[in-house]
Amino acid sequence: MHRGVAWFSCRVSQRACSTFSKHDPLRILSPTAILGYGFPERSLEMAAARGPIHLIGVDAGSIDPGPFYLATRSSFTSETAVKRDLGLLLHAALVDHGCPLVVGSCGGCGTTNQLQIAADIIKQLALELGMPAFKLATVSAEIDPAEILGEFENWQSLAGCPQPSAEAVARSSVVAQMPTEPIMQALHHGADVVLCGRAYDPACFAAAALLAGIDPALSVHAGKVLECGAIACEPGSGADCLVAEFSEGSALFWCPNSDRKVTKRSVAAHTLYEKSHSSSFGVPGGVLMTSGSEFTPTEVVSLDGNTITAVELKGSEMMKRAQTVKVEGAAVEGHRAVSVTWCDVLAEAAASIRVQEAHGQSSVALYGRDGVMALEVDTDAGDVEAGVLMQVDGTDQESVAAVLAAVRSGLLHCGYPGRKCTAGNLAFPLSPSDVLWETLPGEWRGMSVAGCREPSFIAQWADIKHIALQTARQSVPEAFEAVHVSLACTGKEGAPEGLYFAQTVSTTSAEEALVKHLEFLHAAGVQDRESEVQPVPAGVASKFTLQHLAPINSERMSRWFPISMVQFAGCVVDPQLWKPCELDPIEYQLTEEDRQHERPLDLVLDELSECHLDVGLAARVHGLLGGAKVVRSKNSGITEITYDVIFEDHCSFQRAKESNMFAMSSVAAHLKIPTHQVVGTYFDSHALAIKVTVRRSCLAGDFQDKDVYGSQQHGPLLRLFSTAN
């Protein structure tokens, strides 16, 4: 038994003694926002600057990239990049620290085949790296759709997700987000590596803290901060490390990379990230309430005497509710063909966009005009929009895919001076965002198209491009050397002012999609341009079908999240099937007071958050933009987009709050949407933030969607600030 596992066993036996102290903390490392996004090896080494790590947790999944990956049971990160990350983490866990490694949502979508792929990679690495004997646990989360037919209709749909037909569910890939209990079981019974199917994002971190006796609210809240790694730092990065140290009653966050720092603002702001409400969040078995949370800046000392900036978190609370889990489903809807061409004269190109109204199977985005959102660029109001074309060519398909994924991730999450859109720098119109095809026998091309409405990103394109290329080279060095990468941004480095992107979907076949797309291009006049555009196949188009809360009990927990264990001893594998529920689940005993909250979760969350309603006409406040440190948008689930405006100081926050500029009618007017689409406006004094949540005009990743992640919809709010006087 490794010392990390022994540590957990010791802690479990001493839970009632509350033996935690700041001198003997539980130390958890989050190396990166997503497994496969990479991280600096130096950061991994420096994570032990204050003592050994007791658990390495990494989230590998998300619904952010849209429905394609779940519908097709495929990964949105390349196997090359995942193997690189896992190799470093496996050695760090088993050899350097002797601690468990937990991976949540393997392959992104968390289906059983992706779980098996991750297990196969671990087996390969164990042999290649000569790992010592260890136990590998796998926890499945995929559900046979037939099992839930006739039942899902009674489940609560999340945030207005349309109720699917039984036929749509029957042809869907379906997973459930596992809570912490199955992971706790695996760790309790000696697993050194735990690979999970689809999991609640903070679960791979919170499970260890709960198992060690940490308060549930603190465990989940800290897990929420840890799940995206150094995105919770300044400057933020999705490809760097973050450490949390748990003592009795508090969690201490710090970054191993001295180029980044955790601040009160960065940790508090990340608590809001991707959430519809400012201070109440639905979690498995309850509601996390952060209105009483305290974020205290402090300094700690490393083992070699260096001072490290840190933030202490405490005061979070949990409201208990009946145990539920989120069930996700997605299905293939048709076949897609796409084309891209540069445009020198936006006015002429824009005229052809009207043609799409007569072609229901096709859609067009013109970057420089309305590529990012339906609301067109208003240059008189200071709007800007750019299109970005990423292209990778090579002879090896896997290398092309790996490098394109690494470059895309690098551009999406790159931090830079003056960055306000910290949730993501680009808007992707496709799920999947990357298109790969064979141009000639043995010659592969990968392409990704995106848009941006962040002025600072566009102005600093050359520097950001360089950083993204360096990040990709670091993440997949061998693959990077084997391909040719081309990155271009409209209006930069000699590129034309506009980028014309079109797509066509056919429910019949890929061949028909190509034919229909050519017909569309001719009708739009694109084929009459100087250089003829050739459409390329872009795989299948998909749609989310399920985003529902399902009740769960011990029997269903065992059936939906079965655990198996394999013993590795050198090159010998001794499989033994292992039944779950050997460790009792965390008890969520509901009192009569708790039962008053057995109403729909959305209603409970609304009541727990401070909501700003209309109290009159919006005031126009001078200098508001100067006080805003962050202005970002991001999906909150698949039916909502949430906007966070985070201020530099309390004076700016209070002035904005009192101005009524964020009243629901005012927000609707600026976003040019009906008032009923605005869910609410909320305030968070810890983060000095105003949160606005709105209903999406379509589900994330649908055919009409221009921003699958929802991360570039903040442009109208930037306009609102810049025109205030």
C-alpha positions in Angstrom: 0.0 0.0 0.0 1.4 3.4 -1.0 1.8 6.0 1.7 -0.9 8.1 0.2 -3.5 5.3 0.5 -2.3 4.6 4.0 -2.7 8.2 4.8 -6.4 8.0 3.7 -7.0 4.8 5.7 -5.5 6.5 8.7 -7.7 9.6 8.2 -10.8 7.5 7.8 -10.2 5.7 11.1 -9.7 9.1 12.8 -12.6 11.0 11.3 -14.3 11.5 14.6 -11.1 12.9 16.2 -10.9 15.9 13.8 -7.1 15.8 13.8 -6.6 18.3 11.0 -4.5 21.3 11.5 -2.6 23.9 9.4 0.5 21.9 10.3 -0.9 18.7 9.0 -3.1 19.5 6.0 -4.6 17.3 3.3 -2.9 18.5 0.1 -4.6 18.0 -3.3 -3.1 18.9 -6.7 -5.1 19.9 -9.8 -2.6 19.9 -12.7 -4.7 21.3 -15.5 -8.2 22.3 -16.5 -8.8 19.3 -18.7 -6.7 16.2 -19.0 -4.9 16.6 -22.3 -4.6 20.4 -22.1 -1.1 20.0 -20.7 0.9 21.7 -17.9 4.5 22.8 -17.3 6.6 20.0 -15.8 8.2 22.5 -13.5 4.8 23.4 -12.0 4.2 19.7 -11.3 7.6 19.5 -9.5 6.9 22.7 -7.5 3.6 21.4 -6.3 5.5 19.7 -3.5 7.1 23.0 -2.4 5.2 22.8 0.9 5.2 19.1 1.4 4.0 15.9 -0.2 0.9 15.7 -2.3 -1.8 13.4 -0.9 -3.9 13.2 -4.0 -3.7 14.2 -7.6 -7.1 14.9 -9.2 -7.8 15.9 -12.8 -11.1 16.5 -14.5 -11.1 15.2 -18.1 -14.7 16.1 -19.2 -17.1 18.7 -20.1 -20.3 19.3 -22.1 -18.8 22.7 -23.2 -17.6 21.4 -26.7 -21.2 20.5 -27.5 -23.2 17.3 -28.1 -21.0 15.6 -30.8 -18.7 13.9 -28.4 -21.4 12.3 -26.2 -23.5 11.4 -29.2 -20.6 9.7 -30.9 -18.9 8.4 -27.7 -15.7 10.1 -28.7 -13.0 12.3 -27.0 -12.5 16.0 -27.6 -8.9 15.7 -26.5 -6.3 13.8 -28.5 -5.0 10.5 -27.2 -1.4 11.8 -27.8 -1.9 14.7 -25.4 -3.8 12.6 -22.9 -1.0 10.0 -22.8 1.6 12.7 -22.3 -0.3 14.2 -19.3 -1.1 10.8 -17.8 2.5 9.6 -18.1 3.7 12.6 -16.0 0.9 12.3 -13.5 1.2 8.6 -13.0 4.9 8.9 -12.2 4.2 11.8 -9.9 1.5 10.0 -8.0 2.9 6.5 -7.7 6.7 7.3 -7.5 7.2 10.9 -6.4 4.4 11.3 -3.9 3.0 7.7 -3.3 -0.5 9.1 -3.6 -3.7 8.2 -5.5 -4.5 9.6 -8.9 -8.1 10.3 -9.7 -9.4 11.1 -13.2 -13.0 12.3 -13.7 -15.0 12.0 -16.9 -12.5 10.0 -19.0 -12.5 11.0 -22.7 -14.5 14.1 -22.0 -17.9 12.5 -22.5 -17.3 9.7 -19.9 -18.8 6.8 -21.9 -17.7 3.3 -21.2 -15.5 3.0 -24.3 -13.7 6.2 -23.3 -13.1 4.8 -19.8 -11.6 1.6 -21.4 -9.3 3.7 -23.6 -8.0 5.6 -20.6 -7.5 2.2 -18.8 -5.5 0.9 -21.8 -3.3 4.1 -21.8 -2.6 3.5 -18.1 -1.6 -0.1 -18.8 0.7 1.0 -21.6 2.3 3.6 -19.4 2.7 1.2 -16.5 4.8 -1.1 -18.8 6.7 1.7 -20.6 7.6 3.6 -17.3 8.2 0.5 -15.2 5.7 1.5 -12.6 5.6 -0.3 -9.2 2.7 -2.6 -8.4 -0.6 -0.6 -8.0 -4.4 -1.1 -8.0 -6.5 0.4 -10.8 -10.2 1.1 -10.2 -12.6 2.0 -13.0 -16.0 3.4 -12.3 -18.5 3.3 -15.2 -21.3 5.9 -15.7 -23.0 5.0 -19.0 -26.6 4.0 -19.0 -28.5 1.9 -21.4 -31.3 4.2 -22.8 -33.8 1.3 -22.7 -33.5 1.3 -18.9 -34.9 4.9 -18.5 -37.6 4.8 -21.2 -40.9 5.3 -19.5 -39.2 7.0 -16.5 -37.3 10.0 -17.8 -40.5 11.9 -18.5 -41.0 12.2 -14.7 -37.5 13.6 -14.0 -36.9 17.4 -13.6 -35.5 19.0 -16.8 -32.7 21.5 -16.0 -33.2 25.2 -16.8 -36.0 24.7 -19.3 -34.3 21.9 -21.4 -37.0 20.7 -23.9 -38.5 17.4 -23.1 -37.3 14.8 -25.6 -39.3 12.1 -27.3 -38.8 8.5 -26.4 -37.5 7.9 -29.9 -34.8 10.5 -29.4 -33.7 9.1 -26.0 -33.7 5.6 -27.4 -31.1 6.5 -30.0 -29.0 8.7 -27.6 -25.8 8.0 -25.8 -26.7 8.5 -22.1 -24.4 9.0 -19.1 -25.1 10.0 -15.5 -22.8 12.4 -13.6 -21.5 10.3 -10.7 -21.3 11.9 -7.3 -18.5 11.5 -4.8 -19.6 8.2 -3.2 -18.3 5.7 -5.9 -14.9 7.5 -5.9 -14.8 7.4 -2.1 -15.4 3.7 -2.2 -12.6 3.1 -4.7 -10.1 5.1 -2.6 -11.3 3.5 0.7 -10.6 0.1 -0.7 -7.0 0.8 -1.7 -7.2 2.0 -5.3 -4.0 3.8 -6.3 -5.5 5.0 -9.7 -9.2 5.7 -10.1 -10.6 6.3 -13.6 -14.1 7.5 -13.8 -16.8 7.7 -16.4 -18.9 10.8 -16.5 -18.6 12.5 -13.1 -19.7 15.7 -11.4 -16.8 18.0 -12.2 -15.6 18.7 -8.6 -16.1 15.0 -7.5 -12.6 13.8 -8.2 -11.3 16.4 -5.7 -14.2 16.5 -3.2 -14.3 12.7 -2.8 -10.8 12.6 -1.2 -11.6 15.5 1.1 -14.9 14.0 2.2 -13.2 10.6 2.8 -10.7 12.3 5.0 -13.4 14.0 7.1 -13.5 17.5 5.6 -16.8 19.3 5.8 -19.0 18.6 2.8 -19.6 22.2 1.9 -15.9 23.1 2.0 -15.0 19.9 0.1 -17.4 20.7 -2.8 -16.6 24.4 -2.9 -12.9 23.7 -3.0 -13.4 21.1 -5.6 -15.3 23.7 -7.7 -12.2 26.0 -7.5 -9.8 23.1 -8.2 -11.5 21.6 -11.2 -10.2 24.1 -13.7 -6.6 24.3 -12.4 -4.8 27.6 -12.8 -7.8 29.3 -14.4 -8.5 30.3 -10.8 -5.2 32.3 -10.8 -4.0 35.6 -12.2 -3.1 35.5 -15.0 -5.3 32.5 -15.6 -4.4 29.4 -17.6 -6.2 26.2 -18.5 -2.8 24.5 -18.8 -1.2 24.9 -15.3 -1.5 23.7 -11.8 -3.3 24.7 -8.6 -2.9 23.2 -5.1 -5.4 23.2 -2.2 -4.5 22.4 1.4 -7.4 21.3 3.6 -7.2 21.9 7.3 -10.1 21.7 9.8 -12.6 24.3 8.6 -10.7 25.9 5.7 -8.9 25.3 2.4 -5.8 27.1 1.3 -5.1 27.7 -2.4 -1.8 28.5 -4.0 -0.2 28.1 -7.4 3.1 26.2 -7.9 4.0 28.5 -10.9 5.6 31.7 -9.6 4.4 33.5 -12.7 0.8 33.1 -11.5 -0.8 34.1 -8.2 -4.1 33.2 -6.5 -5.9 36.3 -5.3 -9.1 36.8 -3.3 -10.7 38.0 -6.5 -9.5 35.1 -8.7 -10.8 32.4 -6.3 -14.1 34.2 -5.5 -14.7 34.9 -9.2 -14.0 31.3 -10.2 -16.7 30.2 -7.7 -19.2 32.0 -10.0 -17.7 30.4 -13.2 -20.3 28.6 -15.4 -23.0 29.0 -12.8 -26.4 30.6 -13.3 -26.6 32.0 -9.8 -24.1 34.0 -7.7 -24.2 32.3 -4.4 -26.2 29.1 -4.6 -25.3 26.0 -6.7 -27.1 22.7 -7.1 -24.8 19.8 -6.2 -25.5 16.1 -5.8 -27.5 15.8 -2.6 -27.9 19.4 -1.8 -27.3 23.1 -2.6 -23.9 24.7 -2.0 -24.4 28.2 -0.5 -21.5 30.7 -0.6 -23.1 33.9 0.6 -21.3 33.4 3.9 -18.0 32.2 2.4 -14.8 34.1 3.4 -11.9 34.5 1.0 -8.9 35.7 2.9 -5.6 36.7 1.2 -2.5 35.4 3.0 1.1 34.3 2.6 2.6 30.9 3.2 6.2 29.7 3.3 7.6 26.8 1.2 9.9 24.2 2.6 12.9 26.1 1.2 11.8 29.4 2.9 10.2 31.2 -0.1 7.0 33.2 0.4 4.0 32.1 -1.6 0.8 34.1 -2.0 -2.3 32.2 -1.1 -6.0 32.5 -0.4 -7.9 30.8 2.5 -11.5 29.7 1.9 -14.0 29.0 4.7 -17.6 29.6 5.7 -19.4 27.8 2.9 -22.6 26.0 3.8 -24.6 23.1 2.4 -28.4 22.8 2.3 -29.4 19.1 2.2 -31.8 17.8 -0.5 -32.8 14.4 -1.7 -30.0 12.8 -3.6 -30.2 13.3 -7.3 -27.7 13.0 -10.2 -27.7 14.8 -13.5 -28.3 12.6 -16.6 -27.0 13.7 -20.0 -28.0 12.4 -23.4 -27.1 13.3 -27.0 -27.9 11.9 -30.4 -26.7 12.2 -34.0 -29.1 14.2 -36.2 -27.4 14.2 -39.6 -24.3 14.7 -41.7 -22.4 18.0 -42.2 -20.4 19.7 -44.9 -18.6 23.0 -44.4 -16.6 25.6 -46.4 -14.5 28.6 -45.6 -13.3 31.5 -47.7 -11.7 34.9 -47.1 -13.6 38.0 -48.0 -12.0 41.4 -48.9 -15.2 43.4 -49.1 -17.6 42.7 -46.2 -20.5 44.6 -47.7 -20.7 42.5 -50.8 -20.2 39.2 -48.9 -23.0 40.2 -46.4 -25.5 40.4 -49.2 -25.2 36.7 -49.9 -26.1 35.9 -46.2 -29.7 36.6 -47.0 -29.7 33.5 -49.2 -29.7 31.2 -46.2 -33.3 32.2 -45.5 -34.3 30.1 -48.5 -32.0 27.2 -47.6 -33.2 25.8 -44.3 -30.4 23.2 -44.3 -27.6 25.7 -44.5 -26.3 28.5 -42.4 -23.7 31.2 -42.8 -21.4 33.2 -40.5 -19.4 36.2 -41.8 -16.6 36.9 -39.3 -16.2 40.7 -39.2 -19.9 41.2 -39.2 -22.0 38.6 -37.4 -19.9 35.5 -37.1 -19.9 35.4 -33.3 -23.5 36.3 -32.6 -26.7 37.3 -34.5 -26.3 40.9 -33.2 -24.2 42.6 -35.9 -21.1 44.5 -35.3 -21.7 48.2 -34.7 -18.4 49.9 -35.5 -19.8 53.3 -34.5 -20.3 52.0 -31.0 -16.8 50.6 -30.8 -17.6 47.0 -31.7 -14.9 44.8 -33.3 -15.1 41.2 -34.5 -12.4 39.0 -36.0 -12.3 35.5 -37.5 -9.6 33.0 -36.7 -8.6 30.1 -39.1 -6.4 27.3 -37.6 -5.0 24.8 -40.1 -2.6 21.9 -39.5 -1.2 19.7 -42.3 0.8 16.5 -42.0 1.0 12.8 -43.1 -0.1 11.3 -39.8 -3.8 11.8 -38.9 -3.3 11.4 -35.1 -0.5 14.0 -35.1 -2.6 16.5 -37.1 -5.5 16.0 -34.7 -3.3 16.3 -31.6 -1.6 19.5 -32.7 -4.8 21.1 -33.9 -6.4 20.3 -30.5 -3.4 21.8 -28.6 -3.3 24.9 -30.7 -7.1 25.4 -30.3 -6.9 25.0 -26.6 -3.9 27.4 -26.4 -5.7 30.1 -28.2 -9.0 29.6 -26.3 -7.4 29.8 -22.8 -4.4 32.1 -23.4 -4.0 34.8 -20.8 -2.7 38.2 -22.0 -2.6 41.8 -20.7 -5.9 43.5 -20.5 -7.9 40.3 -21.0 -11.5 40.6 -19.8 -13.1 37.5 -21.3 -11.5 35.0 -18.9 -14.0 32.3 -19.8 -12.6 31.8 -23.3 -11.1 33.8 -26.1 -13.0 32.3 -29.0 -16.5 31.4 -30.3 -16.7 28.1 -32.1 -19.6 27.5 -34.5 -19.2 23.7 -34.6 -19.4 20.6 -32.4 -16.9 19.2 -33.0 -14.8 22.3 -33.4 -12.1 20.5 -35.4 -12.6 19.2 -39.0 -10.1 16.6 -40.4 -10.0 15.2 -43.9 -7.6 13.5 -46.3 -6.6 16.0 -49.0 -4.6 13.5 -50.9 -3.7 9.8 -50.2 -1.5 10.0 -47.1 -2.0 13.8 -46.7 -4.2 15.0 -43.8 -5.5 18.5 -43.0 -7.1 19.7 -39.8 -9.1 22.9 -39.7 -10.9 24.9 -37.0 -12.8 28.1 -37.4 -13.6 30.6 -34.7 -14.5 34.2 -34.0 -13.7 36.8 -31.3 -15.2 40.1 -30.1 -12.6 40.9 -27.5 -10.7 44.0 -28.6 -7.6 43.2 -26.5 -7.3 39.7 -28.1 -7.5 41.1 -31.6 -5.0 43.8 -30.9 -2.5 41.4 -29.4 -3.0 38.6 -32.0 0.7 38.3 -32.9 1.8 37.7 -29.3 -1.1 35.4 -28.5 -0.4 33.4 -31.6 3.2 32.9 -30.5 2.1 31.8 -27.0 -0.4 29.3 -28.4 2.2 27.8 -30.7 4.6 27.4 -27.8 2.0 25.8 -25.6 1.1 23.3 -28.3 4.8 22.5 -28.8 5.2 21.9 -25.1 2.0 19.7 -24.9 2.7 17.4 -27.9 6.3 18.0 -28.9 6.8 15.0 -31.2 3.6 15.5 -33.1 4.3 19.3 -33.4 7.6 18.6 -35.2 5.8 16.3 -37.7 3.2 18.8 -39.0 2.9 22.3 -40.4 0.7 24.8 -38.6 -0.9 27.9 -40.0 -2.8 30.4 -37.9 -4.5 33.5 -39.4 -6.7 36.3 -38.0 -8.9 38.6 -40.2 -7.3 42.0 -40.7 -3.9 40.9 -39.2 -0.6 40.1 -40.9 -1.9 40.6 -44.4 -5.1 38.6 -44.0 -8.3 39.9 -45.6 -10.9 41.7 -43.5 -13.5 39.0 -43.5 -13.9 35.2 -43.2 -16.9 33.6 -44.7 -18.0 30.3 -43.1 -20.9 28.1 -44.3 -22.3 24.7 -43.3 -25.0 22.4 -44.5 -26.6 19.5 -42.7 -28.3 16.5 -44.4 -30.3 13.9 -42.5 -29.7 11.4 -45.3 -25.9 11.1 -46.0 -22.5 12.8 -46.1 -22.6 12.7 -49.9 -26.0 14.6 -49.9 -24.6 17.1 -47.5 -21.7 17.9 -49.9 -24.1 18.2 -52.9 -26.5 20.4 -51.0 -23.7 22.6 -49.8 -22.4 23.1 -53.3 -25.9 24.1 -54.4 -26.0 26.6 -51.5 -22.6 28.1 -52.4 -23.7 28.7 -56.0 -27.0 30.2 -54.8 -25.1 32.5 -52.4 -22.7 33.6 -55.2 -19.6 32.3 -53.3 -18.6 30.0 -56.1 -18.5 33.1 -58.4 -15.6 34.6 -56.5 -12.1 34.7 -57.8 -11.0 31.5 -56.0 -13.5 28.6 -56.0 -14.5 27.2 -52.6 -14.6 23.5 -52.1 -16.8 22.1 -49.4 -15.4 19.4 -47.1 -17.1 16.7 -45.1 -17.3 17.7 -41.4 -18.7 14.5 -39.8 -22.1 14.3 -38.1 -24.3 17.0 -36.6 -25.6 16.1 -33.1 -28.1 17.4 -30.6 -28.4 17.2 -26.8 -31.5 15.3 -25.8 -31.3 14.9 -22.0 -30.3 17.3 -19.2 -32.4 16.0 -16.4 -32.1 15.3 -12.6 -32.8 11.7 -11.7 -33.5 10.5 -8.1 -30.9 8.0 -6.9 -30.7 5.5 -4.0 -28.2 2.9 -3.0 -29.5 0.3 -5.4 -29.3 2.7 -8.4 -26.0 4.0 -7.2 -24.6 0.5 -7.4 -26.2 -0.2 -10.8 -25.4 3.0 -12.6 -21.8 3.4 -11.2 -20.3 -0.1 -11.0 -16.7 -0.4 -9.9 -14.1 -2.9 -11.0 -10.5 -3.3 -9.7 -7.4 -4.6 -11.4 -4.1 -5.3 -9.7 -0.9 -4.5 -11.7 2.3 -6.1 -10.6 5.0 -5.4 -13.2 3.6 -6.9 -16.4 1.1 -9.2 -14.6 -2.5 -8.2 -14.5 -4.8 -9.9 -12.0 -8.4 -8.8 -12.7 -11.0 -9.3 -10.0 -14.5 -8.0 -10.2 -15.4 -5.8 -7.3 -18.9 -4.9 -6.2 -19.6 -1.3 -5.1 -21.3 -0.1 -1.9 -18.8 -1.7 0.5 -18.5 1.8 1.9 -21.9 3.3 2.9 -22.8 6.5 1.0 -22.6 9.8 2.7 -25.8 10.2 4.7 -28.2 12.9 3.6 -30.9 12.5 6.2 -33.6 15.0 5.5 -35.4 16.8 8.3 -38.9 18.3 8.0 -37.2 21.7 7.6 -35.1 20.3 4.7 -38.3 18.9 3.0 -39.6 22.4 2.4 -36.9 22.6 -0.3 -38.2 19.6 -2.2 -39.5 21.9 -4.8 -37.8 22.3 -8.3 -34.2 23.2 -7.9 -34.4 26.2 -10.1 -36.9 27.8 -7.7 -34.8 27.1 -4.7 -31.7 28.6 -6.3 -33.6 31.8 -7.2 -34.7 32.3 -3.7 -31.2 31.8 -2.2 -29.6 34.4 -4.5 -29.9 38.2 -4.3 -31.8 39.0 -7.4 -31.9 42.6 -8.9 -35.3 43.5 -10.3 -36.3 46.6 -12.3 -36.8 49.6 -10.1 -37.0 52.3 -12.8 -35.1 53.5 -15.8 -31.4 52.5 -16.1 -29.1 55.3 -15.1 -26.1 56.1 -17.3 -23.0 56.0 -15.2 -19.7 57.6 -16.2 -16.5 55.5 -16.2 -18.1 52.1 -15.6 -15.7 50.3 -18.0 -12.6 51.5 -16.2 -13.8 49.7 -13.0 -14.5 46.4 -14.7 -11.6 43.9 -14.4 -13.5 41.0 -16.0 -16.4 41.0 -18.5 -17.1 37.5 -19.6 -19.8 35.1 -20.8 -20.0 31.3 -20.6 -22.5 28.5 -20.9 -24.3 27.5 -17.8 -25.5 24.1 -18.9 -26.9 23.8 -22.4 -29.8 26.2 -22.1 -28.4 29.3 -20.5 -25.5 31.8 -20.9 -24.3 33.6 -17.8 -22.4 36.9 -17.9 -20.0 37.9 -15.1 -18.9 41.5 -14.7 -16.2 41.7 -12.0 -15.0 45.1 -10.7 -11.6 46.4 -9.6 -12.9 48.0 -6.3 -16.0 48.1 -4.1 -16.8 51.7 -5.1 -17.1 50.7 -8.8 -19.1 47.6 -7.9 -21.5 49.5 -5.7 -22.0 52.3 -8.3 -22.8 49.7 -11.0 -25.2 47.9 -8.6 -27.1 51.0 -7.8 -27.2 52.4 -11.3 -29.9 49.9 -12.5 -28.0 49.4 -15.7 -28.2 45.7 -14.9 -32.0 45.6 -14.4 -33.6 42.8 -16.4 -35.3 45.2 -18.9 -32.0 47.1 -19.4 -30.0 44.0 -19.9 -32.6 42.7 -22.4 -32.5 46.0 -24.3 -28.7 45.9 -24.7 -28.6 42.2 -25.6 -31.6 42.8 -28.0 -33.5 39.9 -26.5 -37.1 39.6 -25.0 -37.1 40.4 -21.3 -38.6 37.0 -20.5 -35.3 35.4 -21.7 -33.4 37.1 -18.8 -33.4 34.7 -15.9 -32.1 37.2 -13.4 -29.4 39.6 -12.3 -27.4 38.7 -9.1 -24.7 40.3 -7.0 -21.7 38.9 -5.2 -19.9 41.2 -2.8 -17.0 38.7 -2.3 -16.0 38.7 -5.9 -17.3 42.3 -6.5 -19.3 40.8 -9.3 -22.6 41.2 -11.1 -24.0 38.1 -12.7 -26.6 38.2 -15.5 -28.1 34.9 -16.7 -30.2 34.6 -19.9 -31.9 31.8 -21.8 -30.1 30.7 -25.0 -31.9 31.2 -28.3 -31.0 27.6 -29.1 -29.4 24.6 -27.3 -25.6 24.7 -27.1 -24.1 23.0 -30.1 -27.3 23.1 -32.2 -27.2 23.7 -35.9 -28.0 27.4 -35.4 -25.4 28.0 -32.7 -22.6 30.4 -33.4 -20.8 30.1 -30.1 -20.9 26.5 -28.7 -19.1 27.5 -25.5 -21.0 30.8 -25.1 -17.7 32.5 -24.3 -17.9 35.4 -26.7 -21.3 36.7 -26.1 -20.1 39.5 -23.8 -19.6 42.0 -26.6 -22.8 44.0 -26.0 -21.9 44.4 -22.3 -18.5 45.9 -23.4 -20.5 48.2 -25.7 -22.8 49.1 -22.8 -19.8 50.2 -20.7 -17.9 52.0 -23.4 -21.0 54.2 -24.3 -21.9 55.0 -20.7 -21.6 58.7 -19.9 
